[in-house]
Each structure stands twice: as C-alpha cells, then as structure tokens.
Amino acid sequence: MASKVIHALYTDDDILLQAVKMVREKHYHIEEVYTPFPVHGLEKAMGLADTRIAITSFLYGLVGLSVAILMMDFIMIQDWPQDIGGKPSFSYLENMPAFVPVMFELTVFFAAHLMVITFYMRSKLWPFKKAENPDVRTTDDHFLMEIDGSKETDVISDFLKSTGAVEVKIIEKNEDH
C-alpha cells in the first residue's frame, strides 16, 4: 500500500522551527522531522509528549540496587562469611558502609545499560537495520519535514514554500514494513 507524503527541505534550523510552528497552526499532520543535529525546542513545537525514559532509568537503578544488596548479603554474609580486617560478618547492616561503593556501581551499571537497551528497542534501532533516512542531505546540513500529503498536496506544497523551504517534493511512500 502506498500513500503520499510531502518532503520540505530547509537549510536553517531556526527557519525549520518557525515552519513547524506555522504548519501546526494550519493543522497539517507532521509525520517526522529529520535533522543532522538536535534542534532545541523542536519537540515542543511539534507537540510531542515528554519522554518517560527517566522513569525507566530510575526503576532500572532500583533493580540494580536490589541485585547488589541481595548479591552482597548472600555472598558476604550467608554463603561465605569472612573476617576481613577484624570486622564481624554477623549481619548485613553492620557491614553496609563497606558495601556502599558496590551498591552505587551496580545501580549505575543497571540503569545505564538497561536504559540504552530500552532506548534502542523503543526506537526500533537494532543491528543490521536498514536506514530510514529519506534524504542523505539530512545527515550533513539540511533539515527535512515530512508531512502527510493524502489530501490537497498542491495547497500544502505552496504553503511549505512560503515557510522558507528550499525544496518541496511529493513522494509516494510504501508502507510494506
């Protein structure tokens, strides 16, 4: 199945940001915006919701902290208690100050690694994935706004040219994937 999309190419991030605001005011649906670098304020201009990856990072940190506490309690207290420097191994709480560095490191380790894995899965970026970039110039110095062109493509194209687009194309997009 194929659908029409309109690609508007910009050469300046400030012009792109203003164009996104103008397109949203006209209530046209922006499918995606491709940029060579992060553009500050673009997500708000597009009306995107805030990300929840910080919440997942916190939860992953709690998992890492729990693993550290359980692992150290089992290894150092239950399974193989040792007298290190004359300190008794009778309870976890008595020895907890010595375990703080390990708890910190495992918290950071779990949060960082699981957050990266979550980001890749959420973004559908996995090894050997074919690139979905519609125009190679967006990896260098151009910005591309992709708009739904299922109706009134000529009107939208003229409007996009008036917003400062240097190039506007109507593309037949295959939705096989």
ChimeraX attribute file (.defattr): number of C-alpha atoms within 10 A of each C-alpha:
attribute: neighborCount
match mode: 1-to-1
recipient: residues
	/A:1	7
	/A:2	10
	/A:3	12
	/A:4	16
	/A:5	21
	/A:6	25
	/A:7	26
	/A:8	24
	/A:9	25
	/A:10	25
	/A:11	17
	/A:12	13
	/A:13	19
	/A:14	13
	/A:15	15
	/A:16	25
	/A:17	20
	/A:18	15
	/A:19	23
	/A:20	23
	/A:21	18
	/A:22	16
	/A:23	20
	/A:24	15
	/A:25	9
	/A:26	11
	/A:27	9
	/A:28	14
	/A:29	13
	/A:30	18
	/A:31	14
	/A:32	13
	/A:33	19
	/A:34	18
	/A:35	20
	/A:36	15
	/A:37	13
	/A:38	10
	/A:39	13
	/A:40	11
	/A:41	9
	/A:42	18
	/A:43	15
	/A:44	12
	/A:45	16
	/A:46	18
	/A:47	12
	/A:48	9
	/A:49	8
	/A:50	8
	/A:51	7
	/A:52	8
	/A:53	14
	/A:54	11
	/A:55	11
	/A:56	14
	/A:57	21
	/A:58	17
	/A:59	17
	/A:60	21
	/A:61	24
	/A:62	17
	/A:63	16
	/A:64	22
	/A:65	23
	/A:66	15
	/A:67	16
	/A:68	20
	/A:69	18
	/A:70	12
	/A:71	13
	/A:72	19
	/A:73	20
	/A:74	14
	/A:75	12
	/A:76	18
	/A:77	17
	/A:78	13
	/A:79	10
	/A:80	10
	/A:81	15
	/A:82	14
	/A:83	10
	/A:84	8
	/A:85	6
	/A:86	7
	/A:87	10
	/A:88	13
	/A:89	17
	/A:90	14
	/A:91	13
	/A:92	17
	/A:93	10
	/A:94	11
	/A:95	17
	/A:96	14
	/A:97	9
	/A:98	9
	/A:99	16
	/A:100	13
	/A:101	11
	/A:102	14
	/A:103	21
	/A:104	14
	/A:105	15
	/A:106	20
	/A:107	23
	/A:108	19
	/A:109	16
	/A:110	21
	/A:111	22
	/A:112	16
	/A:113	13
	/A:114	18
	/A:115	21
	/A:116	14
	/A:117	13
	/A:118	15
	/A:119	13
	/A:120	13
	/A:121	11
	/A:122	10
	/A:123	9
	/A:124	10
	/A:125	13
	/A:126	10
	/A:127	7
	/A:128	6
	/A:129	8
	/A:130	8
	/A:131	7
	/A:132	6
	/A:133	12
	/A:134	12
	/A:135	13
	/A:136	10
	/A:137	16
	/A:138	19
	/A:139	13
	/A:140	10
	/A:141	14
	/A:142	20
	/A:143	25
	/A:144	25
	/A:145	22
	/A:146	21
	/A:147	23
	/A:148	18
	/A:149	23
	/A:150	10
	/A:151	10
	/A:152	8
	/A:153	17
	/A:154	12
	/A:155	10
	/A:156	19
	/A:157	20
	/A:158	12
	/A:159	16
	/A:160	24
	/A:161	16
	/A:162	11
	/A:163	18
	/A:164	17
	/A:165	23
	/A:166	13
	/A:167	14
	/A:168	19
	/A:169	13
	/A:170	17
	/A:171	15
	/A:172	13
	/A:173	12
	/A:174	10
	/A:175	8
	/A:176	6
	/A:177	3
